[in-house]
Amino acid sequence: MTHAAASGIDSGPVTSPFDIEDYLRRVSGRVDGHLRRIAADQKRQRPARLAEAIEYALLGGGKRLRPALVLASCEALGGDPGDDGLALRFALALEMIHTYSLVHDDLPAMDDDDLRRGRPTVHKAYDEATAVLVGDGLQSLAFRHLLGTGDPRAAALAALLADGALRMVQGQALDIGAEGRKLTEDEVLELMAAKTGALISAAVVGGAIAATGSPRGLEPVGRKLGLAFQIADDLLDLTGDAAALGKRVGKDQAAGKATLPSLVGVDEARRRAGAACDEALAVLAPLGAPAEALRALARFVVTRKR
Amino acid sequence: MTHAAASGIDSGPVTSPFDIEDYLRRVSGRVDGHLRRIAADQKRQRPARLAEAIEYALLGGGKRLRPALVLASCEALGGDPGDDGLALRFALALEMIHTYSLVHDDLPAMDDDDLRRGRPTVHKAYDEATAVLVGDGLQSLAFRHLLGTGDPRAAALAALLADGALRMVQGQALDIGAEGRKLTEDEVLELMAAKTGALISAAVVGGAIAATGSPRGLEPVGRKLGLAFQIADDLLDLTGDAAALGKRVGKDQAAGKATLPSLVGVDEARRRAGAACDEALAVLAPLGAPAEALRALARFVVTRKR
């Protein structure tokens, strides 16, 4: 290690001293701790095999980007995303919805994947019926966790969660319907907005609602980051490293799936992801210092390698 | 037609002048109308195939017993289960959760059924991936419908719904784990309480919460009716008519599934269903005339032929 690196001088661009990797590490640690407690609580109920499979699915790693967006968005609007707060409950619920979608997405009848985050998928590690039930149960568990404290303020967030979850399913169905035929650019954008954009967007808006009771103008930030995230995901599938990603790459091409990079080219797709990120940053600029983490996450969404 | 039948003298037992078939017909008509509107709303969104499959699943008939229990329970406690009210929204949400569970239950990886209510199951009429997504989407849609109006009172009902849905999944998992091995009577009762009892129970308790903001002592009624309903279901599978039921009979025996009738005999199982019904009726007796429909439903649960 050079002296410069040790002293931190070269540790990031001058305009962004915020350590996003450290932030994400801290959020994951916290989210994983809570998910572990939720899974342990499930394991006190029967049957054990379902509870173990739920734990296996929930604690399989992952960047916990959606929870990070919820907490950072809450902070950005002056909220305190402390332990047991509404923002944290929403963050965990959103991650459970995301996790359920991965479990079902991997099923033989869907994407038929054997590997997820470097481990056997749930239907491989257990069986297909258990994987169906793990997904179903995680969706219920998400709503139960969010609503279980009896806090009436959770109603608006649960409605947002349900809406995002439904749009995600519509996106999956668009994706399945698209296999084997050529989508237009508009169709690809519609698919992206639903399949991935809906939950990313719900994360940003949900953090704002948890902090202030309203979306407070963050809807476009959610939409832009959702778009940027999915373009980055498609670029990583084309150009990324399977080991770093913990999943197969080149899947979209192999499945004949149209993505934005496949339609407009890698460079143009990269430019559009950057532009979407910049538009989100422009909306966040007036929020000043409290939005520092959210702005760093917006940049991470497009620059990430995993 | 004899004169006596035409004049209605023989149309029911003297102690129960309440026309439960007519009540159920009116509830189904109302529930079907609302579900049709919900499905039509989905069909304004894309993709069309998912929306059509959701409509196919939602409007496949069914007794609408759970919605009837919600509305009757609400009435029993002096509530007005009018159009667009909280009880009606909960009733529809509960029926959507029930419908999703049937769609997933019929999947090849689960019970592998080709027929449901006399029609091809969703994965037969469409395909397996669509059936997974229809179930997933219906669960989200249930919560969205219940919470979508922004009524904070919906939070408690959505928590109840989530809890019932999760217990139902645990019951399904217990059921799958039980195949091929002999369950004890306690295990069978546990399985029944979770797999079917949870939603039946949620229906009764949810109606009370919609009417008064609290379960108002109706939890035991929900539990007893859930037990009675499942025993009746198992008896119909053993002795019922496939045409009237719209599904295969003798399934449990063929699959080697332990049921209460298979463990204790048909007569004893029938006696226990009757006793559970009587216990529910005893709790409901002090509620008087407003609980007439709920008491008639309690009797229907054990006397039904479909």
Interface residues (C-beta under 8 A of the other chain):
Chain A: Q45 R46 P47 R49 L50 Y100 S101 H104 L107 A109 M110 D127 E128 A129 T130 A131 V132 L133 G135 D136 G137 Q139 S140 L141 F143 R144 L147 G148 G150 D151 P152 R153 A154 A155 A156 A158 A159 L161 A162 D163 A165 L166 V169 Q170 Q172 A173 L174 I176 G177 E190
Chain B: Q45 R46 P47 R49 L50 Y100 S101 H104 L107 A109 M110 D127 E128 A129 T130 A131 V132 L133 G135 D136 G137 Q139 S140 L141 F143 R144 L147 G148 G150 D151 P152 R153 A154 A155 A156 A158 A159 L161 A162 D163 A165 L166 V169 Q170 Q172 A173 L174 I176 G177 E190
